[in-house]
Amino acid sequence: NLSFIMSPTLYHVPRTISSPIVQVLHELNAIETKQVNVETLTFAQLKSTEHLARNPMGTSPAFTDDENGIAIWESGAVLAYILESFDTEYKLHPKPRSSRRDRATFLHLQQYIIATVYPFLASLFIHTLKPKEEQDAAYIANAKEKFLALLGPTLVKFLGSSDYFMGDHISAIDFLVTKPLGNAHSLGLLKDFPTLDTLYHKIQCMPSYAIAYNEKVDSCVECRSMILVPGSQ
């Protein structure tokens, strides 16, 4: 008897760093064409024996490909593998023959967002959800100032005058950065960075965002008209 082999599967908790990966998969049509299965978990299920067997860190995401003996869980590695395997037309990441500068910029932005921007803003946002009497006011003030003075301006510099981080065309970087930008938006930190705020709302208003984040976005009618008719009043 042949043993059952599951199709490649992404294990995902909405509104975590796995959400941008799910959005990328939707934009690549990899879920609809059944190239990749997405299994949505709860936070409680992350600590289950079953999930810990595939991701001993007990976090989201995890990615398995039984046929190829793959079981990985670091979000940067998962995203890179998915792009390599399922973005064969290079819609969302640079072609191998792209300039060294483009490839280096893409890799650097991916690491900067995952290793620096995302954990910084996620920790700050989660801290602000504590009861007021348990919050560290000095930490919150210092962290907000660091984003306003350093992390935010660094992202703005990378974005420059382009619509997207890799130029005129959307890439996986734009989907990836939307997760921490969502935290920054919730904290009121994007008001000083209109180009980041515009990009955040562009990605947020895509149909794939609502699916990936399991979140209804009420402002999308306004956003869509702004994107489709940029010169409209």
KAHUJO-V807737 format. One record per backbone hydrogen bond with DSSP energy under -0.5 kcal/mol. NH is the residue of the N-H (numbers start at 0). CO is the residue of the C=O. If there is no record, write none. Layout:
# KAHUJO-V807737
[[NH:CO] [NH:CO]]
This chain:
# KAHUJO-V807737
[[5:3] [8:63] [9:36] [10:8] [10:61] [11:9] [11:38] [13:11] [15:12] [18:15] [20:16] [21:17] [22:18] [23:19] [24:20] [25:21] [26:22] [27:23] [28:25] [29:24] [30:24] [32:28] [33:30] [34:29] [35:29] [36:7] [38:9] [38:36] [39:37] [40:11] [45:41] [45:42] [46:43] [47:44] [51:47] [52:48] [53:49] [53:50] [54:50] [57:54] [60:10] [61:10] [62:71] [63:8] [64:69] [67:64] [68:65] [69:64] [71:62] [77:73] [78:74] [79:75] [80:76] [81:77] [82:78] [83:79] [84:80] [85:81] [86:81] [86:82] [89:86] [97:94] [102:98] [103:99] [104:100] [105:101] [106:102] [107:103] [108:104] [109:105] [110:106] [111:107] [112:108] [113:109] [114:110] [115:110] [115:111] [116:111] [117:112] [119:115] [120:116] [121:117] [122:118] [123:119] [124:120] [125:121] [126:122] [127:123] [128:124] [128:125] [129:126] [133:130] [134:130] [134:131] [136:134] [139:135] [140:136] [141:137] [142:138] [143:139] [144:140] [145:141] [146:142] [147:143] [148:144] [149:145] [150:145] [151:146] [152:146] [153:149] [154:150] [155:151] [156:152] [157:153] [158:154] [159:155] [161:158] [163:166] [166:163] [171:91] [173:170] [174:170] [175:171] [176:172] [177:173] [178:174] [178:175] [179:175] [180:176] [181:177] [182:178] [183:179] [184:180] [185:181] [186:182] [187:184] [188:183] [192:189] [196:192] [197:193] [198:194] [199:195] [200:196] [201:197] [202:198] [203:199] [204:200] [205:202] [208:205] [209:205] [210:206] [211:207] [212:208] [213:209] [214:209] [217:215] [219:216] [220:217] [222:218] [223:219] [224:220] [225:221] [226:222] [227:223] [228:224] [229:226] [231:228]]
